[in-house]
Amino acid sequence: MKIYDLIGIGFGPSNIALAITLEEKKLTGHHIDAFFIEKQPTFAWHANMMLDNAHMQVSFLKDLATMRNPCSHFTFTNYLHQKNRLQDFINLKTFFPSRHEFNDYLAWAASHFDHSCAYGEEVIEILPEKQGDEVSLLRIRSRDHMQTIRERLTRSLVISIGGQPRIPDSFMGLKGDKRIFHSHHYLKEIKQHVHAKKIAVVGAGQSAAEIFMDLHQRSDTAQVDLIMRARSIKPSDDSPFVNEIFNTDFTDYVFNTPEHERGRILGEFWHTNYAAPDLVLIEQIFNVLYQQKVTGTERHRFLRRHTVRKAIGRPEGIEFTLHDLNNDHEKKTTYDAVILATGYHRDHFKSLLTPLLPYFNDFTVNRQYRINSQPQFKPAIFLQGACEASHGLSDTLLSVTAVRTNEIAHALISAFNISKSASSKRTVTTAMA
Ligand SMILES: Cc1cc2nc3c(=O)[nH]c(=O)nc-3n(C[C@H](O)[C@H](O)[C@H](O)COP(=O)(O)OP(=O)(O)OC[C@H]3O[C@@H](n4cnc5c(N)ncnc54)[C@H](O)[C@@H]3O)c2cc1C
């Protein structure tokens, strides 16, 4: 069986950026034989949140390559040039392309690597390959849509699988009920609910706000309750000094800060990324609710300071027991459909790595995103997008993607002891740990 230098799990922005970096490293004589495995049948970036008016929340200059190599073929600017839209885009006078356009850019970049990515395969297991007491390789098991299991061997691994929908405990009992779903599945699922009269959106972030506005525009009659614990919807702070926390050098600062102090930094800036929609969107929601006051109709409700104590699936709908934190009262309301815009958790990589647990003390990573392992474990395993606690709030976003892949590429090059002259003949040293 062929042995790859590197297998990447997931082919979202993080691993596309890595594929680009490794491709450009070939130009300097460093050849890493990489292959990627993506569970979706084709490239798609958050396809079920591809809402008509949604825009990027990060500058297009923080694309897959510019921050690492502004001369790269894979910059957003070159994409525009290739598509004959550079002048038109300039006339838009924006740093924030539509989500549709950025998805098209990512798909364009991904298409350059069709030969080195298997789409439609979900990685289900990562197993150690032992030589004596040492683990020398990893066996990556994946399953395609025909349920066929495939196996590949690799010397190193980059796990970039994004987040998994976070379902709060009070909704766990409703698993399998098609009337309640996470924002991650929004566009696919909402189509099944065109006749829903009463809809709840739970959450206080960008996705909750976007879905509220989408539902408002989608139907003239559906009533939508936007339910959140917070007293108000706070905008994301993207003012320049605050935005400096997404600079690449801030990663060094966070990583080198003692752990207890790190938590304080994350807490201080938590609202730059979580439960903080764009101001324009907040103003649109406020305007919708204000116009209701003008016309004297109460179609939608903003149920702030409310928590969902209980959610039960009844034949007539999903019954919420809502707790009003303002007056400590409880009331019951039934919905035809419920959307949970309750965010993502990012620890799914741990279940994929379960068979390797004996070789890790914990899941801590070094500055180059490599999981710390025991000396007899030789393969290098890197995480992208799951290191917020150690590397800062930019880790789950696009902000540092391009630069992070350079750091991982350098770590790989030194792990494999790849010298320019030896690039065509791979020598894998035992100095990988
Ligand atoms: C709706 C939405 C909008 C966003 N907008 C922005 C924005 O404007 N700016 C910003 O900076 N960030 C934004 N983000 C944050 C987002 O995390 C990043 O934009 C980016 O998607 C991170 O890239 P990634 O490759 O790490 O993860 P993802 O984009 O989530 O990609 C992970 C990939 O791994 C695949 N995968 C998962 N498990 C497996 C498996 N077991 N086997 C094989 N493949 C697997 C998935 O199918 C997916 O394609 C947004 C997030 C959401 C949900």
The ligand as a MOL file (V3000), in Angstrom:
LIG
                    3D

  0  0  0     0  0            999 V3000
M  V30 BEGIN CTAB
M  V30 COUNTS 53 58 0 0 0
M  V30 BEGIN ATOM
M  V30 1 C -22.0860 30.1100 8.3930 0
M  V30 2 C -20.6520 30.4080 8.7490 0
M  V30 3 C -20.0280 31.5320 8.2490 0
M  V30 4 C -18.6990 31.8110 8.5640 0
M  V30 5 N -18.1570 32.9450 8.0890 0
M  V30 6 C -16.8790 33.2540 8.4260 0
M  V30 7 C -16.2880 34.4720 7.9790 0
M  V30 8 O -16.9140 35.2760 7.2850 0
M  V30 9 N -14.9940 34.7180 8.3420 0
M  V30 10 C -14.2750 33.8450 9.1050 0
M  V30 11 O -13.1120 34.1170 9.3760 0
M  V30 12 N -14.8290 32.7070 9.5440 0
M  V30 13 C -16.1110 32.3830 9.2450 0
M  V30 14 N -16.6560 31.2220 9.7070 0
M  V30 15 C -15.8360 30.3120 10.5510 0
M  V30 16 C -15.3570 29.0490 9.7940 0
M  V30 17 O -14.9290 28.1450 10.7590 0
M  V30 18 C -14.2100 29.3240 8.8240 0
M  V30 19 O -14.6460 30.2360 7.8670 0
M  V30 20 C -13.7360 28.1110 7.9950 0
M  V30 21 O -14.8290 27.4220 7.4590 0
M  V30 22 C -12.8170 27.1790 8.7560 0
M  V30 23 O -12.2940 26.2620 7.8170 0
M  V30 24 P -11.9560 24.7510 8.1920 0
M  V30 25 O -11.4360 24.1360 6.9630 0
M  V30 26 O -11.1050 24.7220 9.4010 0
M  V30 27 O -13.3530 24.1130 8.6360 0
M  V30 28 P -14.6300 23.8380 7.7460 0
M  V30 29 O -14.8790 24.9210 6.7870 0
M  V30 30 O -15.7360 23.4910 8.7000 0
M  V30 31 O -14.2400 22.5410 6.9010 0
M  V30 32 C -14.0950 21.2840 7.5010 0
M  V30 33 C -14.3100 20.2280 6.4350 0
M  V30 34 O -14.0500 18.9470 6.9760 0
M  V30 35 C -15.0130 18.0250 6.4930 0
M  V30 36 N -15.0750 16.9070 7.4520 0
M  V30 37 C -15.5160 16.9330 8.7220 0
M  V30 38 N -15.3830 15.7240 9.2950 0
M  V30 39 C -14.8240 14.9180 8.3630 0
M  V30 40 C -14.4480 13.5440 8.3570 0
M  V30 41 N -14.5810 12.7560 9.4370 0
M  V30 42 N -13.9330 13.0270 7.2230 0
M  V30 43 C -13.7710 13.7920 6.1120 0
M  V30 44 N -14.1280 15.1060 6.0640 0
M  V30 45 C -14.6360 15.6510 7.1810 0
M  V30 46 C -16.2790 18.8580 6.4030 0
M  V30 47 O -17.2190 18.2880 5.5020 0
M  V30 48 C -15.7550 20.2010 5.9340 0
M  V30 49 O -15.7660 20.3290 4.5290 0
M  V30 50 C -17.9790 30.9280 9.4060 0
M  V30 51 C -18.6050 29.7950 9.9240 0
M  V30 52 C -19.9250 29.5310 9.6040 0
M  V30 53 C -20.5870 28.3120 10.2070 0
M  V30 END ATOM
M  V30 BEGIN BOND
M  V30 1 1 1 2
M  V30 2 1 2 3
M  V30 3 2 2 52
M  V30 4 2 3 4
M  V30 5 1 4 5
M  V30 6 1 4 50
M  V30 7 2 5 6
M  V30 8 1 6 7
M  V30 9 1 6 13
M  V30 10 2 7 8
M  V30 11 1 7 9
M  V30 12 1 9 10
M  V30 13 2 10 11
M  V30 14 1 10 12
M  V30 15 2 12 13
M  V30 16 1 13 14
M  V30 17 1 14 15
M  V30 18 1 14 50
M  V30 19 1 15 16
M  V30 20 1 16 17
M  V30 21 1 16 18
M  V30 22 1 18 19
M  V30 23 1 18 20
M  V30 24 1 20 21
M  V30 25 1 20 22
M  V30 26 1 22 23
M  V30 27 1 23 24
M  V30 28 2 24 25
M  V30 29 1 24 26
M  V30 30 1 24 27
M  V30 31 1 27 28
M  V30 32 2 28 29
M  V30 33 1 28 30
M  V30 34 1 28 31
M  V30 35 1 31 32
M  V30 36 1 32 33
M  V30 37 1 33 34
M  V30 38 1 33 48
M  V30 39 1 34 35
M  V30 40 1 35 36
M  V30 41 1 35 46
M  V30 42 1 36 37
M  V30 43 1 36 45
M  V30 44 2 37 38
M  V30 45 1 38 39
M  V30 46 1 39 40
M  V30 47 2 39 45
M  V30 48 1 40 41
M  V30 49 2 40 42
M  V30 50 1 42 43
M  V30 51 2 43 44
M  V30 52 1 44 45
M  V30 53 1 46 47
M  V30 54 1 46 48
M  V30 55 1 48 49
M  V30 56 2 50 51
M  V30 57 1 51 52
M  V30 58 1 52 53
M  V30 END BOND
M  V30 END CTAB
M  END
